[in-house]
Amino acid sequence: MHNNFLDFSEKRILITGAGSGIGKATALYLSSINAKLLLIDINEETLMETHKSCNENCDFLLVDLSDTHGFNDVVANKLKSFGSLNGLVHVAGIPYVSPLKTLKTDSVERVLRINTIAALELAKIFTKHKMYSNNNPSIVFISSVYGLVGSAANVAYAMSKSALHGITKSLAIELAPKNIRINCVAPGFIKTQMLNDVSGAFDNEYNDRLNQLHPLGLGEAEDIAYGITYLLSDMSKWVTGSILSIDGGFTSQ
Ligand SMILES: NC(=O)c1ccc[n+]([C@@H]2O[C@H](COP(=O)([O-])OP(=O)(O)OC[C@H]3O[C@@H](n4cnc5c(N)ncnc54)[C@H](O)[C@@H]3O)[C@@H](O)[C@H]2O)c1
């Protein structure tokens, strides 16, 4: 039996959204267990900060994932020098809080491009010949409790995240013959920049209810990073097509 599942020194992993919050926490933890990382974000300053804190084998790429047609070649070219991947984690995402009556189609499309279509495009790159390693390749997407349960004024975000669940399950079946695993983590509310940004749009009553919605309280970015690490590791070699709720009990109620 393998007894050192958390030695990632043989693993090359691409992480999007690495400049902040969950993506940053995941990058720092994977770097600390010696993974070789390709860090992706749109924000140069925060991306460089994460890169500076990671081990010397890590590299970075400044990419706008909303540019669906533009980013594929850039990422694929970078991977030619970086090496074939054992893991891909699509963490980058944006919120969009708006009730139906003020919903703007352009904004909905942007949310979908970053949160959902980018996941599909990155999976397409990953699964190309020579882009992935045969050593337990694993893809992890990040959805949300709002991919599982409803929430007022969150229809576009919920749509983008529940679509990831469909993608996860269908790709798990399609890619099983190649031994590529696809799973999704569905976080509850995590104390990150994104939560700061959206909590201003919630009314006071909802902000007060946030703690009650999480029987274990709000989460830390590391709580999600550890779940992602499990799904990338050889410990989860028989896990595919699953949606892992890490939400302090939010969806158990
Ligand atoms: N924070 C929460 O409470 C929470 C809860 C459930 C799910 N999530 C999901 O977790 C993921 C990470 O959230 P977070 O809280 O760490 O957010 P965050 O805002 O702290 O980090 C998101 C990162 O994605 C990057 N990004 C945004 N648009 C991009 C683009 N077009 N191209 C490349 N990079 C881009 C940002 O620059 C940022 O570094 C998101 O997908 C989010 O939907 C977060």
The ligand as a Gaussian input file, in Angstrom:
#p B3LYP/6-31G(d) Opt

LIG

0 1
 N      -15.712000      32.511000      -1.352000
 C      -16.824000      31.796000      -1.271000
 O      -17.627000      31.942000      -0.345000
 C      -17.136000      30.777000      -2.341000
 C      -18.195000      29.900000      -2.106000
 C      -18.511000      28.938000      -3.049000
 C      -17.773000      28.860000      -4.222000
 N      -16.741000      29.722000      -4.438000
 C      -16.020000      29.591000      -5.694000
 O      -14.651000      29.396000      -5.437000
 C      -13.882000      29.986000      -6.485000
 C      -12.839000      30.928000      -5.885000
 O      -13.499000      31.903000      -5.116000
 P      -12.705000      32.858000      -4.107000
 O      -13.644000      33.151000      -3.021000
 O      -11.364000      32.329000      -3.843000
 O      -12.634000      34.176000      -5.039000
 P      -11.544000      35.325000      -5.165000
 O      -12.270000      36.468000      -5.763000
 O      -10.806000      35.507000      -3.877000
 O      -10.530000      34.699000      -6.247000
 C      -10.916000      34.471000      -7.575000
 C       -9.682000      34.580000      -8.460000
 O      -10.093000      34.346000      -9.824000
 C       -9.427000      35.288000     -10.624000
 N      -10.175000      35.579000     -11.853000
 C      -11.372000      36.224000     -11.935000
 N      -11.708000      36.392000     -13.225000
 C      -10.709000      35.837000     -13.971000
 C      -10.477000      35.727000     -15.370000
 N      -11.322000      36.254000     -16.275000
 N       -9.367000      35.078000     -15.801000
 C       -8.476000      34.567000     -14.897000
 N       -8.634000      34.670000     -13.562000
 C       -9.738000      35.308000     -13.102000
 C       -9.342000      36.548000      -9.745000
 O       -8.361000      37.476000     -10.209000
 C       -9.027000      35.958000      -8.396000
 O       -7.634000      35.833000      -8.180000
 C      -14.866000      30.690000      -7.415000
 O      -15.120000      29.856000      -8.528000
 C      -16.106000      30.824000      -6.565000
 O      -17.273000      30.856000      -7.332000
 C      -16.399000      30.672000      -3.517000

